[in-house]
Amino acid sequence: MEVHKILGPGLLEIVYKDALEIELKQNEIPFWREKQFQINYKGKILPRKYIADFVAFNDIILEIKADTNPLDNHLRQTLNYLALAKSPLGLIINFGEGSLQYKRVLKSGNIDDRHFNNS
């Protein structure tokens, strides 16, 4: 929320990622940025990899967006990351609207709408 409060909407996704990295470090939250996940196909590793924007606490996938489209468009991508990372939880965070939007995505494929927010 701090990043959106200071920068507001309308910037490139990479700018929000850079600012979020600063916030994560300042708050001593353990994370990896742009963590790569291999794709195994019939016992062979494919040359293409999925790259998650952030993985926090070794388990939570953070997908950062700066989009005016509904967050549902990014659900499939986040579910793929959850499966590859064997993570139970993902967050899609959208900085592209006038207020910060986020959705909590569970590995089961469900969206926990109780955690959908336009703040």
C-alpha positions in Angstrom: 0.0 0.0 0.0 2.9 2.3 0.7 4.2 2.0 -2.8 0.9 2.8 -4.3 0.3 5.7 -1.9 3.6 7.3 -2.9 3.8 6.5 -6.6 0.1 6.3 -7.5 -1.1 4.6 -10.7 0.1 5.0 -14.3 3.8 4.0 -14.1 5.5 1.0 -15.6 5.3 -2.4 -13.8 9.1 -2.4 -13.4 9.0 0.8 -11.4 6.5 -0.7 -8.9 8.7 -3.8 -8.6 11.8 -1.7 -7.8 9.9 0.3 -5.2 8.4 -2.9 -3.7 11.8 -4.4 -3.4 12.9 -1.4 -1.3 9.8 -1.9 0.9 10.5 -5.6 1.4 14.1 -5.0 2.3 13.2 -2.1 4.7 10.6 -4.3 6.4 13.1 -7.3 6.6 10.8 -9.6 4.6 12.7 -12.4 3.1 12.2 -12.6 -0.7 13.6 -13.5 -4.1 13.0 -11.3 -7.0 12.4 -12.7 -10.4 12.7 -16.3 -9.2 13.0 -18.8 -12.1 11.0 -22.1 -12.1 11.9 -24.9 -14.4 9.3 -26.8 -16.3 9.7 -30.6 -16.4 8.1 -32.4 -19.4 8.3 -36.2 -19.3 11.5 -36.1 -17.3 13.2 -33.4 -19.4 13.7 -29.8 -18.4 12.3 -27.4 -21.0 14.5 -24.5 -22.1 11.8 -21.9 -21.2 11.3 -21.0 -17.6 8.6 -19.3 -15.6 9.8 -16.2 -13.8 7.8 -15.1 -10.8 8.1 -11.4 -9.9 8.7 -12.1 -6.2 8.6 -15.1 -3.8 8.3 -14.0 -0.2 8.9 -16.2 2.9 10.0 -19.0 0.5 6.3 -19.8 -0.3 4.2 -16.8 -1.3 4.2 -15.9 -5.0 3.7 -12.2 -5.6 2.7 -11.2 -9.1 3.0 -7.4 -9.7 0.8 -5.7 -12.4 0.3 -2.2 -13.6 -2.8 -2.8 -15.6 -6.2 -1.3 -16.1 -7.7 -4.7 -17.0 -9.4 -6.9 -14.4 -7.1 -8.9 -12.3 -8.8 -12.1 -13.4 -6.7 -12.0 -16.6 -3.6 -12.8 -14.5 -5.1 -15.6 -12.5 -3.9 -18.4 -14.8 -0.4 -17.1 -14.8 -0.3 -17.0 -11.0 -1.8 -20.5 -10.7 0.9 -21.8 -13.0 3.5 -20.3 -10.7 1.9 -21.9 -7.7 2.0 -25.3 -9.3 5.6 -25.0 -10.4 6.8 -23.6 -7.1 4.6 -26.0 -5.1 3.4 -23.0 -3.2 0.1 -22.8 -1.5 -0.6 -19.1 -1.9 -0.2 -16.3 -4.4 -1.0 -12.6 -4.4 -1.8 -10.6 -7.6 -1.1 -7.0 -6.8 -2.3 -4.4 -9.3 -0.9 -0.8 -9.2 -2.6 0.2 -12.4 -5.9 1.5 -11.0 -6.6 4.6 -8.9 -6.6 2.5 -5.8 -4.5 -0.5 -5.1 -6.0 -3.9 -6.0 -5.0 -7.3 -4.9 -6.4 -10.9 -5.0 -5.3 -13.8 -2.8 -5.0 -16.9 -5.0 -5.0 -20.4 -3.4 -3.2 -23.3 -4.9 -6.5 -25.1 -5.3 -7.4 -22.6 -8.0 -9.8 -20.7 -5.8 -9.7 -17.0 -5.3 -10.3 -16.0 -1.7 -12.6 -13.1 -2.5 -12.7 -12.2 1.2 -9.2 -10.8 0.5 -10.1 -9.0 -2.7 -9.6 -5.3 -2.1 -9.8 -2.0 -3.8 -8.1 0.1 -1.1 
